[in-house]
């Protein structure tokens, strides 16, 4: 189940990334001054980090999806077990999100110190990609929950 969930996610992630790459090519012709020369590397960075972080989240989510109530336990004990799994999922998701944010802020800071002329474009491109990939992650993670 883990492999199936993860590969479905990777397929959607790759389609999303290719879509962003096409948009980048269009923007390069229409608004070349808005796109950083390192945009492709940013896409690769977000693709890899999003795929890696999602794998960790899915490992916890599979436990939640596959949860089967133990008939020997009371309803309250079953709910406690389920809530423990839910808390672990939420904790893992928040921990990964904060770690990625701190790492990304560090990358922006280092790049800004190294390449000051491209700092603004790089930071804006980074911010747009961060927001787009975050929205993508949230939508894809919420879908199994809504079913």
Phi, psi and omega in degrees: 000321180299314181298317181297313178299316183292316181293325174298318179296315181298320178299314178296320180296318179294318177299315179299317181293319177296320177301315178294325178295320177296317177299321179298318179297318178298314180295328178298326179276323184275311182231070184297336182287346182269342186259128177288151178293345181257019184300320181297321178293325176296317178301316179297317178301312180293322178300311182294314182290324178292318179296315180295316181291326180293326178300317180295318180293319182295325178303320178284322183293328179298322178298322180289317182293321183273006182300127176240126179298139177274115183296340180281349180260157176286167179301321180296318179293322178296318178295322177298317179298314180295318180294327177296319178294318179299316180297320180296318178300311181297317179298314179299316181298314181293319179298314180295318180297316179293318179298317178297317180299314179296319178296317179295321177297322177296318179298315179298316180298312181297315179298319180296325178286326182280318187234077183297323181298328183261007187303311184294312179298315180300313181296318178293318177298319179298314181298315180298314179295320179300315179295315181297314179292326177295315178297317178302312180301313182297316180297315183290324179289325181287333184304309179297330180292321182289335179284000000 
